Amino acid sequence: MTLTFALDPVVDPALRDGLLDLWTEVSNAGGAVGFVPPVTAEDVRPALVKHLVAMVEGSHRLIVGHDGAGRVGAAAVLALNPHRLMRHWVTAYTVMVAPDLQGRGAGRALMAAVADAARTLDGIEAVRLSCRGGLGLEHFYASCGYKEVGRVPDAIRVGPGDDRDDITMLLPLH
């Protein structure tokens, strides 16, 4: 399925609700996007509101992929780095693809859209992201051109006795 991507789309109620539905669905499917299932939309809503506020404040940029029916099928947030010595790279957060689109090229298309969006930002030379170990996500990101540049063992506690590595990946844009 083909997704059409947009950087900084107008956030209206339909997009807000689509993002909320996507984030809830991805979380409940076991996606590593800040929650452990089961979650409800009300559990996810405060995190979405924080992203939306940061967008209004100008510190975050939103990339959204819609399918042919207009459904939000993928999304990612780019956070601009506020540190004056690190403004040459951005961080990708909350990278999500609808579970029914996974394994069909949507994730790779989203990561290409993330890189394309970052290239449009003045002075940006790289995209950084973190991913949760134990799911093979680092292999997916590596296949999209990212390199592992750091790993903190057992930094993410998913549940009692279930600690995962926090893996930092970097995509140089030049």
Buried (B, 14 or more C-beta within 10 A) or exposed (E): BEBEBBBBBEBEEEBBEBBBBBBBBBBBBEBBBBBEEEBEBEBBBEBBEEBBEBBEEEEBBBBBBBBEEEBBBBBBBBBBBEEEEEBEBBBBBBBBBBBBBBEBBBBEBBBBBBBEBBEEBEEBBBBBBBBBBBBEBBEBBEEBBBEBEEBEEEBBEEEEEEBBBBBBBBBEBE
